[in-house]
Amino acid sequence: MADDKEEPVFGIDLETERLRKANKFIREIEEKVSDKKAFASLARRLPTLLLNSGLVLTIAYLMKRVKEEEGREGAKKPEELLLEFLTTRLKETGLLSENKDYMKDLDTLLDSTPDELSLMLDEALASAEALKIITEAKLGPGEGG
């Protein structure tokens, strides 16, 4: 019976999926990132940033950094890529609604219940850990690593 599939093991398949998404993201952005060392360094620190500051402040910080760089030509800055990664992962899991506006994402986070925020933080943290692992494997540890 070649069509029979094994019953998924809880946790393992979800972690594998996060690693696959992170790997796909790194492959897509390798040529878009302006500073690979800075990106790798920030990606390495992202889980700690989420743990220490929480999801809302981390998203707001990344948005602030993107805003500061607005209007500059060239490759995307590390903060913009990480903001894109986090919000995309939350949208893919259905925790954030589909839109292309980071301000709406921030409004959604600010209007969320503590339970909703906790679920979003858990997913963002697990996805950030996966991104950290893949980034270190493909781009190196970054600055100070």
N, CA, C and O atoms as a MOPAC input file, in Angstrom:
PM7 MOZYME 1SCF
protein

 N      0.82200 1    -1.18700 1     0.00000 1
 C      0.00000 1     0.00000 1     0.00000 1
 C      0.86100 1     1.24300 1     0.00000 1
 O      1.16800 1     1.78700 1     1.06100 1
 N      1.23800 1     1.68200 1    -1.13300 1
 C      2.12600 1     2.83900 1    -1.26800 1
 C      1.42800 1     4.14400 1    -0.93000 1
 O      2.08400 1     5.12900 1    -0.58900 1
 N      0.09700 1     4.16300 1    -1.02100 1
 C     -0.64200 1     5.39500 1    -0.77100 1
 C     -0.86800 1     5.66300 1     0.70900 1
 O     -1.19600 1     6.78400 1     1.09600 1
 N     -0.69400 1     4.63400 1     1.54200 1
 C     -0.88700 1     4.83100 1     2.97400 1
 C      0.20800 1     5.72600 1     3.52200 1
 O      1.39000 1     5.54600 1     3.22900 1
 N     -0.20700 1     6.68900 1     4.31800 1
 C      0.76900 1     7.58500 1     4.94200 1
 C      0.80900 1     7.30500 1     6.42900 1
 O     -0.19200 1     6.92300 1     7.03600 1
 N      1.98200 1     7.50200 1     7.00400 1
 C      2.11100 1     7.33100 1     8.44300 1
 C      1.36400 1     8.44600 1     9.15300 1
 O      1.24600 1     9.56400 1     8.65100 1
 N      0.87300 1     8.11800 1    10.31300 1
 C      0.22900 1     9.13000 1    11.15000 1
 C      1.30200 1    10.12200 1    11.59500 1
 O      2.34000 1     9.71200 1    12.11500 1
 N      1.06300 1    11.43600 1    11.39700 1
 C      2.10000 1    12.39700 1    11.79400 1
 C      2.34800 1    12.36700 1    13.29900 1
 O      1.42400 1    12.20100 1    14.09500 1
 N      3.59400 1    12.52800 1    13.66100 1
 C      3.97100 1    12.58500 1    15.06700 1
 C      3.88900 1    14.03800 1    15.49200 1
 O      4.54300 1    14.89700 1    14.90100 1
 N      3.09000 1    14.32000 1    16.51500 1
 C      2.89800 1    15.70100 1    16.95100 1
 C      4.22200 1    16.32400 1    17.33500 1
 O      5.02700 1    15.70700 1    18.03300 1
 N      4.45200 1    17.54500 1    16.88100 1
 C      5.66600 1    18.27500 1    17.22600 1
 C      6.76400 1    18.12400 1    16.19400 1
 O      7.35800 1    19.11400 1    15.76600 1
 N      7.03600 1    16.90500 1    15.79400 1
 C      8.12500 1    16.68800 1    14.84000 1
 C      7.76800 1    17.28600 1    13.48400 1
 O      8.57700 1    18.00100 1    12.89300 1
 N      6.57900 1    17.00600 1    12.98900 1
 C      6.18900 1    17.52200 1    11.68500 1
 C      6.06300 1    19.04100 1    11.69900 1
 O      6.40000 1    19.69300 1    10.71100 1
 N      5.59100 1    19.60500 1    12.78300 1
 C      5.48100 1    21.05300 1    12.88900 1
 C      6.86500 1    21.69800 1    12.88800 1
 O      7.07100 1    22.71500 1    12.22500 1
 N      7.79900 1    21.12800 1    13.61100 1
 C      9.16900 1    21.65300 1    13.62400 1
 C      9.81500 1    21.53100 1    12.24200 1
 O     10.49700 1    22.44600 1    11.77900 1
 N      9.59300 1    20.40000 1    11.59900 1
 C     10.12900 1    20.21100 1    10.25500 1
 C      9.54900 1    21.24300 1     9.30600 1
 O     10.26300 1    21.80700 1     8.47700 1
 N      8.26000 1    21.48500 1     9.42800 1
 C      7.61500 1    22.49300 1     8.57100 1
 C      8.20400 1    23.87900 1     8.81500 1
 O      8.43000 1    24.62800 1     7.86400 1
 N      8.45100 1    24.22300 1    10.04900 1
 C      9.07200 1    25.52700 1    10.34600 1
 C     10.47200 1    25.62300 1     9.74300 1
 O     10.84400 1    26.65600 1     9.18500 1
 N     11.23500 1    24.55600 1     9.85500 1
 C     12.57800 1    24.53700 1     9.27200 1
 C     12.51700 1    24.64700 1     7.75000 1
 O     13.33600 1    25.33900 1     7.14400 1
 N     11.56300 1    23.97900 1     7.13800 1
 C     11.39600 1    24.07500 1     5.67800 1
 C     11.04500 1    25.49600 1     5.26300 1
 O     11.59600 1    26.02000 1     4.29400 1
 N     10.13600 1    26.11400 1     5.99100 1
 C      9.74300 1    27.49500 1     5.67800 1
 C     10.93100 1    28.44100 1     5.84500 1
 O     11.14100 1    29.33100 1     5.02200 1
 N     11.70200 1    28.24600 1     6.90700 1
 C     12.87800 1    29.08700 1     7.13800 1
 C     13.90800 1    28.88300 1     6.02800 1
 O     14.49900 1    29.84700 1     5.54200 1
 N     14.12100 1    27.64000 1     5.63200 1
 C     15.06400 1    27.33500 1     4.56100 1
 C     14.61900 1    27.96600 1     3.24300 1
 O     15.42700 1    28.54600 1     2.51800 1
 N     13.34800 1    27.84900 1     2.94900 1
 C     12.80700 1    28.46000 1     1.72500 1
 C     12.99400 1    29.97800 1     1.76100 1
 O     13.37000 1    30.59000 1     0.76200 1
 N     12.73100 1    30.56600 1     2.90700 1
 C     12.87600 1    32.01200 1     3.06000 1
 C     14.32700 1    32.43600 1     2.81800 1
 O     14.57700 1    33.39900 1     2.09300 1
 N     15.27500 1    31.72700 1     3.41500 1
 C     16.69400 1    32.06300 1     3.24200 1
 C     17.09800 1    31.93200 1     1.77600 1
 O     17.80800 1    32.78800 1     1.25000 1
 N     16.65200 1    30.87000 1     1.11800 1
 C     16.96900 1    30.70600 1    -0.31100 1
 C     16.42900 1    31.87900 1    -1.13200 1
 O     17.09500 1    32.36200 1    -2.04700 1
 N     15.22000 1    32.33000 1    -0.79900 1
 C     14.59100 1    33.42200 1    -1.55300 1
 C     15.26100 1    34.76700 1    -1.31000 1
 O     15.29900 1    35.60700 1    -2.20900 1
 N     15.78200 1    34.98100 1    -0.12900 1
 C     16.31200 1    36.31800 1     0.20100 1
 C     17.82400 1    36.44500 1     0.08100 1
 O     18.35700 1    37.54800 1     0.20600 1
 N     18.51600 1    35.35500 1    -0.15600 1
 C     19.99200 1    35.41300 1    -0.18300 1
 C     20.53000 1    36.52000 1    -1.08100 1
 O     21.52800 1    37.15800 1    -0.74500 1
 N     19.89200 1    36.75200 1    -2.19900 1
 C     20.35400 1    37.79700 1    -3.11500 1
 C     19.72900 1    39.16300 1    -2.81200 1
 O     20.18700 1    40.18200 1    -3.32800 1
 N     18.68100 1    39.18600 1    -1.97500 1
 C     17.97500 1    40.43200 1    -1.67900 1
 C     18.54500 1    41.17600 1    -0.47700 1
 O     18.35700 1    42.38600 1    -0.34500 1
 N     19.23400 1    40.46400 1     0.39000 1
 C     19.70000 1    41.06800 1     1.64400 1
 C     20.90600 1    41.97000 1     1.37600 1
 O     21.82900 1    41.60300 1     0.64800 1
 N     20.87400 1    43.15000 1     1.97900 1
 C     21.94200 1    44.12900 1     1.75100 1
 C     23.22800 1    43.76600 1     2.48300 1
 O     24.32100 1    44.02500 1     1.98000 1
 N     23.10700 1    43.17300 1     3.66000 1
 C     24.27400 1    42.86200 1     4.48300 1
 C     24.04100 1    41.49900 1     5.14400 1
 O     23.33300 1    41.40100 1     6.14700 1
 N     24.63600 1    40.46500 1     4.58100 1
 C     24.39800 1    39.10300 1     5.06200 1
 C     24.86200 1    38.90300 1     6.50000 1
 O     24.21000 1    38.19500 1     7.26700 1
 N     25.98900 1    39.52200 1     6.87800 1
 C     26.47700 1    39.38000 1     8.25900 1
 C     25.51300 1    40.03800 1     9.24600 1
 O     25.22200 1    39.47800 1    10.30400 1
 N     25.02000 1    41.22100 1     8.89800 1
 C     24.06600 1    41.91100 1     9.77400 1
 C     22.76400 1    41.12600 1     9.86400 1
 O     22.17200 1    41.02300 1    10.93800 1
 N     22.31900 1    40.57600 1     8.74200 1
 C     21.09800 1    39.76400 1     8.75400 1
 C     21.28500 1    38.54200 1     9.64800 1
 O     20.43800 1    38.25200 1    10.49200 1
 N     22.40300 1    37.82000 1     9.46200 1
 C     22.65800 1    36.61800 1    10.26000 1
 C     22.73100 1    36.95800 1    11.74700 1
 O     22.22900 1    36.20700 1    12.58400 1
 N     23.34600 1    38.06900 1    12.06900 1
 C     23.46100 1    38.49200 1    13.46200 1
 C     22.09000 1    38.80100 1    14.07000 1
 O     21.78500 1    38.37900 1    15.18500 1
 N     21.27500 1    39.54100 1    13.32400 1
 C     19.93900 1    39.88600 1    13.81900 1
 C     19.04300 1    38.65000 1    13.88400 1
 O     18.26600 1    38.50700 1    14.82800 1
 N     19.13700 1    37.75900 1    12.90100 1
 C     18.35100 1    36.52200 1    12.91100 1
 C     18.74200 1    35.65900 1    14.11300 1
 O     17.89200 1    35.00400 1    14.71800 1
 N     20.02300 1    35.66400 1    14.45000 1
 C     20.50500 1    34.90400 1    15.60300 1
 C     19.94600 1    35.46900 1    16.91100 1
 O     19.67800 1    34.72200 1    17.85200 1
 N     19.77500 1    36.78200 1    16.96100 1
 C     19.27500 1    37.44200 1    18.17900 1
 C     17.74800 1    37.50800 1    18.24800 1
 O     17.19500 1    37.83600 1    19.29800 1
 N     17.06300 1    37.20300 1    17.14400 1
 C     15.60900 1    37.35900 1    17.10700 1
 C     14.86800 1    36.57200 1    18.19000 1
 O     13.97500 1    37.13600 1    18.82200 1
 N     15.19300 1    35.29700 1    18.43700 1
 C     14.48500 1    34.59500 1    19.51800 1
 C     14.63400 1    35.27800 1    20.88000 1
 O     13.67300 1    35.36200 1    21.64400 1
 N     15.83200 1    35.76100 1    21.17800 1
 C     16.07000 1    36.46000 1    22.45200 1
 C     15.28300 1    37.76700 1    22.49900 1
 O     14.72200 1    38.12200 1    23.53600 1
 N     15.24300 1    38.46800 1    21.39100 1
 C     14.46700 1    39.71200 1    21.30700 1
 C     12.99100 1    39.44300 1    21.58000 1
 O     12.34300 1    40.19000 1    22.31200 1
 N     12.46300 1    38.37000 1    20.98600 1
 C     11.05700 1    38.00600 1    21.21800 1
 C     10.80700 1    37.62600 1    22.67600 1
 O      9.79000 1    38.01000 1    23.25400 1
 N     11.73600 1    36.87100 1    23.27100 1
 C     11.57100 1    36.47200 1    24.67300 1
 C     11.64300 1    37.65800 1    25.62600 1
 O     10.85000 1    37.76400 1    26.56200 1
 N     12.60000 1    38.54900 1    25.37900 1
 C     12.80300 1    39.68200 1    26.28400 1
 C     11.78500 1    40.79800 1    26.09600 1
 O     11.35700 1    41.41500 1    27.07100 1
 N     11.39300 1    41.06300 1    24.85700 1
 C     10.53500 1    42.21200 1    24.57800 1
 C      9.09600 1    41.84600 1    24.25800 1
 O      8.20400 1    42.68700 1    24.36900 1
 N      8.86000 1    40.61600 1    23.86800 1
 C      7.52800 1    40.20100 1    23.47100 1
 C      7.30900 1    40.45400 1    21.98600 1
 O      8.11600 1    41.10900 1    21.32500 1
 N      6.22100 1    39.93200 1    21.48300 1
 C      5.94600 1    40.00400 1    20.05200 1
 C      5.61400 1    41.42000 1    19.59500 1
 O      6.12400 1    41.87600 1    18.57100 1
 N      4.77200 1    42.11300 1    20.33700 1
 C      4.33900 1    43.44700 1    19.90800 1
 C      5.52100 1    44.41100 1    19.84100 1
 O      5.68400 1    45.11900 1    18.84700 1
 N      6.33900 1    44.44500 1    20.87700 1
 C      7.48800 1    45.35400 1    20.86800 1
 C      8.52600 1    44.96800 1    19.81500 1
 O      9.16600 1    45.83700 1    19.22300 1
 N      8.69200 1    43.67300 1    19.58400 1
 C      9.63300 1    43.23400 1    18.55100 1
 C      9.15700 1    43.67500 1    17.17400 1
 O      9.94100 1    44.20200 1    16.38500 1
 N      7.88800 1    43.46700 1    16.88300 1
 C      7.32000 1    43.89900 1    15.59300 1
 C      7.42800 1    45.41600 1    15.46500 1
 O      7.80200 1    45.92400 1    14.40800 1
 N      7.10500 1    46.13900 1    16.53300 1
 C      7.18500 1    47.61100 1    16.49800 1
 C      8.62900 1    48.07100 1    16.27800 1
 O      8.86900 1    49.01300 1    15.52300 1
 N      9.57800 1    47.42400 1    16.92300 1
 C     10.99400 1    47.75800 1    16.74300 1
 C     11.41400 1    47.54600 1    15.29000 1
 O     12.05200 1    48.41200 1    14.69200 1
 N     11.05700 1    46.39400 1    14.72500 1
 C     11.42100 1    46.11200 1    13.34000 1
 C     10.76500 1    47.11500 1    12.39000 1
 O     11.38900 1    47.56400 1    11.42800 1
 N      9.49800 1    47.46600 1    12.66400 1
 C      8.80900 1    48.45900 1    11.83600 1
 C      9.50200 1    49.81200 1    11.90900 1
 O      9.64100 1    50.50400 1    10.90100 1
 N      9.93200 1    50.18100 1    13.10500 1
 C     10.64600 1    51.46000 1    13.28700 1
 C     11.93000 1    51.48100 1    12.46600 1
 O     12.23500 1    52.46800 1    11.79700 1
 N     12.67100 1    50.39000 1    12.52500 1
 C     13.92600 1    50.31000 1    11.76600 1
 C     13.67000 1    50.35000 1    10.26100 1
 O     14.44200 1    50.95600 1     9.51800 1
 N     12.60000 1    49.71200 1     9.81000 1
 C     12.23800 1    49.74400 1     8.38600 1
 C     11.87500 1    51.16500 1     7.98000 1
 O     12.27200 1    51.63500 1     6.91400 1
 N     11.12100 1    51.84400 1     8.83200 1
 C     10.70600 1    53.22400 1     8.55800 1
 C     11.91700 1    54.14800 1     8.44500 1
 O     11.94700 1    55.03500 1     7.59100 1
 N     12.91000 1    53.94100 1     9.30300 1
 C     14.12800 1    54.75500 1     9.26200 1
 C     14.88200 1    54.59200 1     7.94300 1
 O     15.56100 1    55.51300 1     7.48900 1
 N     14.75900 1    53.42600 1     7.33900 1
 C     15.47700 1    53.12500 1     6.09600 1
 C     14.64300 1    53.41800 1     4.84600 1
 O     15.12800 1    53.26100 1     3.72600 1
 N     13.38800 1    53.84400 1     5.03800 1
 C     12.49200 1    54.09100 1     3.90800 1
 C     13.08900 1    55.08500 1     2.92200 1
 O     13.71700 1    56.06800 1     3.31600 1
 N     12.89000 1    54.82300 1     1.65900 1
 C     13.37100 1    55.73200 1     0.63100 1
 C     14.76400 1    55.43700 1     0.12900 1
 O     15.18900 1    55.97600 1    -0.89300 1
 N     15.47500 1    54.58800 1     0.83700 1
 C     16.82700 1    54.22300 1     0.38900 1
 C     16.71800 1    53.14700 1    -0.67400 1
 O     15.91700 1    52.21800 1    -0.57000 1
 N     17.52700 1    53.29300 1    -1.67500 1
 C     17.53300 1    52.33300 1    -2.77600 1
 C     18.41000 1    51.14100 1    -2.42400 1
 O     19.23200 1    51.20400 1    -1.51000 1
 N     18.22400 1    50.06900 1    -3.15400 1
 C     19.09800 1    48.92000 1    -2.98900 1
 C     18.39300 1    47.74400 1    -2.35300 1
 O     17.16500 1    47.67500 1    -2.30000 1
 N     19.19600 1    46.83500 1    -1.88100 1
 C     18.69500 1    45.59400 1    -1.30800 1
 C     17.93100 1    45.87100 1    -0.01600 1
 O     18.08800 1    46.91800 1     0.61100 1
 N     17.10100 1    44.90400 1     0.36100 1
 C     16.31600 1    45.04200 1     1.58100 1
 C     17.21600 1    44.94700 1     2.81000 1
 O     18.19400 1    44.20000 1     2.82800 1
 N     16.86800 1    45.70600 1     3.81700 1
 C     17.60900 1    45.70800 1     5.07100 1
 C     17.21800 1    44.48100 1     5.90700 1
 O     16.11300 1    43.96000 1     5.75100 1
 N     18.09800 1    44.02100 1     6.78300 1
 C     17.80700 1    42.83900 1     7.60000 1
 C     16.50300 1    42.95300 1     8.40000 1
 O     15.75000 1    41.98300 1     8.49700 1
 N     16.23700 1    44.12400 1     8.96700 1
 C     15.02300 1    44.29900 1     9.77200 1
 C     13.76200 1    44.10400 1     8.92300 1
 O     12.78100 1    43.51600 1     9.37900 1
 N     13.79900 1    44.59900 1     7.69700 1
 C     12.63500 1    44.45100 1     6.81000 1
 C     12.41000 1    42.97700 1     6.46500 1
 O     11.27200 1    42.51000 1     6.41900 1
 N     13.48800 1    42.26000 1     6.22600 1
 C     13.36100 1    40.84100 1     5.90100 1
 C     12.84200 1    40.04100 1     7.09300 1
 O     12.01700 1    39.14500 1     6.91900 1
 N     13.31100 1    40.35100 1     8.29400 1
 C     12.83500 1    39.63500 1     9.47900 1
 C     11.38000 1    39.97100 1     9.78800 1
 O     10.62000 1    39.10200 1    10.21600 1
 N     10.99300 1    41.20800 1     9.57800 1
 C      9.59900 1    41.60500 1     9.75400 1
 C      8.72000 1    40.83800 1     8.76300 1
 O      7.65100 1    40.34000 1     9.11600 1
 N      9.18300 1    40.75500 1     7.54100 1
 C      8.46900 1    40.00300 1     6.50400 1
 C      8.34200 1    38.53200 1     6.90400 1
 O      7.27300 1    37.93800 1     6.76400 1
 N      9.42800 1    37.95000 1     7.39800 1
 C      9.41000 1    36.55100 1     7.80300 1
 C      8.40500 1    36.30600 1     8.92500 1
 O      7.56900 1    35.40700 1     8.82700 1
 N      8.48500 1    37.09900 1     9.98200 1
 C      7.59600 1    36.89000 1    11.13300 1
 C      6.12900 1    37.05100 1    10.76400 1
 O      5.30600 1    36.20100 1    11.10400 1
 N      5.79800 1    38.12800 1    10.07700 1
 C      4.39100 1    38.36200 1     9.74900 1
 C      3.87100 1    37.32400 1     8.76000 1
 O      2.71800 1    36.90400 1     8.84700 1
 N      4.71600 1    36.91200 1     7.82500 1
 C      4.30400 1    35.87000 1     6.87300 1
 C      4.02700 1    34.56100 1     7.59200 1
 O      3.03000 1    33.89600 1     7.31100 1
 N      4.90200 1    34.18600 1     8.51900 1
 C      4.68500 1    32.93700 1     9.27700 1
 C      3.39200 1    33.00500 1    10.08500 1
 O      2.65600 1    32.02000 1    10.14600 1
 N      3.10400 1    34.13900 1    10.70000 1
 C      1.87100 1    34.25500 1    11.48000 1
 C      0.63700 1    34.22200 1    10.57600 1
 O     -0.41500 1    33.72700 1    10.97800 1
 N      0.76500 1    34.74100 1     9.37400 1
 C     -0.35100 1    34.69900 1     8.41500 1
 C     -0.54500 1    33.28400 1     7.88100 1
 O     -1.68000 1    32.83400 1     7.72100 1
 N      0.53600 1    32.58900 1     7.60900 1
 C      0.44500 1    31.21800 1     7.10200 1
 C     -0.21200 1    30.28400 1     8.10500 1
 O     -0.86800 1    29.31800 1     7.71500 1
 N     -0.04400 1    30.55800 1     9.37400 1
 C     -0.64700 1    29.71400 1    10.40700 1
 C     -2.04500 1    30.19300 1    10.79100 1
 O     -2.69900 1    29.58800 1    11.64100 1
 N     -2.50100 1    31.27400 1    10.16900 1
 C     -3.84700 1    31.78200 1    10.43600 1
 C     -3.95000 1    32.64500 1    11.68100 1
 O     -5.05400 1    33.00400 1    12.09200 1
 N     -2.82100 1    32.98300 1    12.28600 1
 C     -2.84400 1    33.79400 1    13.50200 1
 C     -2.94900 1    35.29500 1    13.20000 1
 O     -3.38100 1    36.07000 1    14.05300 1
 N     -2.56300 1    35.69500 1    12.00900 1
 C     -2.75000 1    37.07100 1    11.53700 1
 C     -3.51000 1    37.00600 1    10.22800 1
 O     -3.34300 1    36.06100 1     9.45700 1
 N     -4.34300 1    38.00500 1     9.96800 1
 C     -5.10900 1    38.00600 1     8.72500 1
 C     -4.21600 1    38.41900 1     7.55700 1
 O     -3.21900 1    39.12000 1     7.73100 1
 N     -4.59600 1    37.97100 1     6.37600 1
 C     -3.84500 1    38.28600 1     5.16400 1
 C     -4.01800 1    39.75100 1     4.79400 1
 O     -5.13900 1    40.20600 1     4.56600 1
 N     -2.94500 1    40.47500 1     4.73500 1
 C     -2.90600 1    41.84100 1     4.21800 1
 C     -1.44400 1    42.16000 1     3.95900 1
 O     -0.55300 1    41.39700 1     4.33500 1
 N     -1.21100 1    43.26700 1     3.32900 1
 C      0.18200 1    43.62900 1     3.00900 1
 C      0.59400 1    44.91200 1     3.73200 1
 O      1.45200 1    45.65700 1     3.25900 1
 N     -0.02500 1    45.15400 1     4.87000 1
 C      0.20200 1    46.39300 1     5.59700 1
 C      0.66600 1    46.07100 1     7.01900 1
 O     -0.09300 1    45.53100 1     7.82300 1
 N      1.92200 1    46.40900 1     7.31400 1
 C      2.45900 1    46.12300 1     8.64100 1
 C      1.72500 1    46.89700 1     9.73900 1
 O      1.64200 1    46.42700 1    10.87400 1
 N      1.19600 1    48.06900 1     9.41300 1
 C      0.44500 1    48.83100 1    10.41800 1
 C     -0.81800 1    48.07200 1    10.82100 1
 O     -1.18200 1    48.06100 1    11.99700 1
 N     -1.48600 1    47.44300 1     9.86300 1
 C     -2.66700 1    46.63200 1    10.19100 1
 C     -2.27100 1    45.43900 1    11.04600 1
 O     -2.99900 1    45.04700 1    11.95800 1
 N     -1.10500 1    44.86400 1    10.74300 1
 C     -0.60900 1    43.75100 1    11.56100 1
 C     -0.38800 1    44.20300 1    13.00000 1
 O     -0.76600 1    43.50700 1    13.94300 1
 N      0.22400 1    45.36600 1    13.16000 1
 C      0.46700 1    45.89300 1    14.50500 1
 C     -0.85000 1    46.18100 1    15.21600 1
 O     -0.99200 1    45.87900 1    16.40100 1
 N     -1.81200 1    46.76100 1    14.50400 1
 C     -3.13600 1    47.00800 1    15.09700 1
 C     -3.78800 1    45.70500 1    15.54800 1
 O     -4.37800 1    45.64500 1    16.62700 1
 N     -3.68100 1    44.66600 1    14.72900 1
 C     -4.23800 1    43.36100 1    15.09300 1
 C     -3.58900 1    42.83600 1    16.36000 1
 O     -4.27500 1    42.33100 1    17.24900 1
 N     -2.26600 1    42.95300 1    16.45000 1
 C     -1.56000 1    42.50300 1    17.64600 1
 C     -2.01400 1    43.27500 1    18.87800 1
 O     -2.24100 1    42.69300 1    19.93900 1
 N     -2.14300 1    44.58300 1    18.72900 1
 C     -2.54000 1    45.42100 1    19.86700 1
 C     -3.97500 1    45.15000 1    20.30600 1
 O     -4.31600 1    45.34800 1    21.47200 1
 N     -4.81600 1    44.69700 1    19.37700 1
 C     -6.21800 1    44.39900 1    19.69500 1
 C     -6.43900 1    42.95300 1    20.13300 1
 O     -7.56700 1    42.57700 1    20.45300 1
 N     -5.40100 1    42.14800 1    20.15300 1
 C     -5.52000 1    40.73200 1    20.47400 1
 C     -5.67400 1    40.50800 1    21.97100 1
 O     -5.22500 1    41.30800 1    22.79200 1
 N     -6.31600 1    39.40500 1    22.29800 1
 C     -6.44400 1    39.01100 1    23.70200 1
 C     -5.10300 1    38.43400 1    24.17400 1
 O     -4.26000 1    38.07600 1    23.35200 1
 N     -4.90700 1    38.34400 1    25.47300 1
 C     -3.67000 1    37.73200 1    25.98000 1
 C     -3.47000 1    36.29800 1    25.47100 1
 O     -2.34300 1    35.90200 1    25.17500 1
 N     -4.54400 1    35.52900 1    25.36800 1
 C     -4.42300 1    34.15600 1    24.86000 1
 C     -3.99600 1    34.14400 1    23.39900 1
 O     -3.15600 1    33.33400 1    23.00600 1
 N     -4.56700 1    35.03300 1    22.59300 1
 C     -4.18300 1    35.11900 1    21.17700 1
 C     -2.72300 1    35.54300 1    21.04200 1
 O     -1.97800 1    34.98100 1    20.24000 1
 N     -2.32400 1    36.53400 1    21.83000 1
 C     -0.93300 1    36.99000 1    21.79500 1
 C      0.02600 1    35.88700 1    22.21000 1
 O      1.11400 1    35.76000 1    21.64900 1
 N     -0.37300 1    35.09600 1    23.18300 1
 C      0.46200 1    33.99400 1    23.64200 1
 C      0.66500 1    32.97000 1    22.52200 1
 O      1.77800 1    32.48700 1    22.31600 1
 N     -0.40200 1    32.64100 1    21.80300 1
 C     -0.28700 1    31.71500 1    20.66700 1
 C      0.60700 1    32.29200 1    19.57900 1
 O      1.43600 1    31.58300 1    19.01000 1
 N      0.44000 1    33.57700 1    19.29200 1
 C      1.25800 1    34.21600 1    18.26600 1
 C      2.72800 1    34.26400 1    18.67500 1
 O      3.61600 1    34.01800 1    17.85800 1
 N      2.97600 1    34.57900 1    19.93700 1
 C      4.36100 1    34.61800 1    20.42200 1
 C      4.99500 1    33.23900 1    20.34300 1
 O      6.14800 1    33.10500 1    19.93400 1
 N      4.24500 1    32.21000 1    20.73500 1
 C      4.77800 1    30.84000 1    20.66600 1
 C      5.18300 1    30.48300 1    19.23900 1
 O      6.25900 1    29.92700 1    19.02000 1
 N      4.32700 1    30.80000 1    18.27000 1
 C      4.63900 1    30.49400 1    16.87700 1
 C      5.80400 1    31.34400 1    16.37200 1
 O      6.69900 1    30.84200 1    15.69100 1
 N      5.78500 1    32.63300 1    16.71000 1
 C      6.86900 1    33.51900 1    16.27600 1
 C      8.19700 1    33.05400 1    16.85500 1
 O      9.20900 1    33.05600 1    16.15400 1
 N      8.20900 1    32.66000 1    18.10600 1
 C      9.44100 1    32.20100 1    18.75600 1
 C      9.95200 1    30.90200 1    18.13100 1
 O     11.14600 1    30.76900 1    17.86200 1
 N      9.05800 1    29.95700 1    17.90300 1
 C      9.47000 1    28.68500 1    17.29200 1
 C      9.97000 1    28.91400 1    15.86300 1
 O     10.95100 1    28.30100 1    15.44000 1
 N      9.30300 1    29.78700 1    15.13100 1
 C      9.72700 1    30.10000 1    13.76000 1
 C     11.05900 1    30.84100 1    13.75600 1
 O     11.89900 1    30.60300 1    12.88800 1
 N     11.25700 1    31.73900 1    14.72300 1
 C     12.51700 1    32.47600 1    14.83500 1
 C     13.66900 1    31.52700 1    15.16900 1
 O     14.78000 1    31.70300 1    14.66900 1
 N     13.41400 1    30.53700 1    16.00000 1
 C     14.44400 1    29.54000 1    16.32200 1
 C     14.82400 1    28.74200 1    15.07800 1
 O     16.00000 1    28.46800 1    14.84000 1
 N     13.81500 1    28.37200 1    14.28700 1
 C     14.07800 1    27.64200 1    13.04400 1
 C     14.89300 1    28.50800 1    12.08500 1
 O     15.83500 1    28.03200 1    11.45200 1
 N     14.52100 1    29.78000 1    11.98600 1
 C     15.24800 1    30.69800 1    11.10900 1
 C     16.69600 1    30.86000 1    11.57800 1
 O     17.61600 1    30.90500 1    10.76100 1
 N     16.89100 1    30.94800 1    12.87800 1
 C     18.24200 1    31.07600 1    13.44000 1
 C     19.10300 1    29.87800 1    13.03900 1
 O     20.24400 1    30.05000 1    12.61000 1
 N     18.56700 1    28.68100 1    13.17500 1
 C     19.30800 1    27.46300 1    12.84200 1
 C     19.67500 1    27.43100 1    11.36600 1
 O     20.82100 1    27.15200 1    11.01500 1
 N     18.71000 1    27.71300 1    10.50200 1
 C     18.95700 1    27.67500 1     9.05700 1
 C     19.90700 1    28.79100 1     8.64500 1
 O     20.78300 1    28.58200 1     7.80700 1
 N     19.74000 1    29.97400 1     9.22700 1
 C     20.61900 1    31.10300 1     8.90000 1
 C     22.06300 1    30.78400 1     9.26700 1
 O     22.97100 1    31.02500 1     8.47100 1
 N     22.28300 1    30.24800 1    10.45400 1
 C     23.64200 1    29.90800 1    10.86900 1
 C     24.24500 1    28.83100 1     9.97400 1
 O     25.44200 1    28.85900 1     9.68500 1
 N     23.43100 1    27.89500 1     9.53900 1
 C     23.91800 1    26.81900 1     8.67300 1
 C     24.28400 1    27.34300 1     7.28500 1
 O     25.27000 1    26.91000 1     6.68800 1
 N     23.47600 1    28.28200 1     6.78000 1
 C     23.67800 1    28.73700 1     5.40000 1
 C     24.50900 1    30.00100 1     5.28000 1
 O     25.28000 1    30.14500 1     4.33100 1
 N     24.36400 1    30.92400 1     6.23200 1
 C     25.04400 1    32.22200 1     6.12100 1
 C     26.14400 1    32.40800 1     7.16700 1
 O     26.90400 1    33.37300 1     7.09100 1
 N     26.23900 1    31.51700 1     8.12600 1
 C     27.20100 1    31.68800 1     9.20500 1
 C     26.55400 1    32.39200 1    10.39000 1
 O     25.39500 1    32.79800 1    10.31000 1
 N     27.28800 1    32.54100 1    11.48300 1
 C     26.71300 1    33.09500 1    12.70300 1
 C     26.49200 1    34.60800 1    12.67900 1
 O     25.78700 1    35.12800 1    13.54300 1
 N     27.05700 1    35.31200 1    11.74200 1
 C     26.88500 1    36.77800 1    11.72800 1
 C     27.91600 1    37.45000 1    12.59400 1
 O     28.88100 1    36.82900 1    13.04000 1
 N     27.69900 1    38.73800 1    12.82900 1
 C     28.62400 1    39.53900 1    13.62900 1
 C     28.53800 1    39.12800 1    15.08100 1
 O     27.44600 1    38.92000 1    15.60900 1
 N     29.65700 1    39.01400 1    15.71400 1
 C     29.69400 1    38.68100 1    17.13200 1
 C     29.32500 1    37.23100 1    17.41800 1
 O     29.11100 1    36.86900 1    18.57500 1
 N     29.24700 1    36.38600 1    16.37600 1
 C     28.81700 1    35.01300 1    16.57400 1
 C     29.93500 1    34.09400 1    16.60900 1
 O     29.74000 1    32.89000 1    16.77000 1

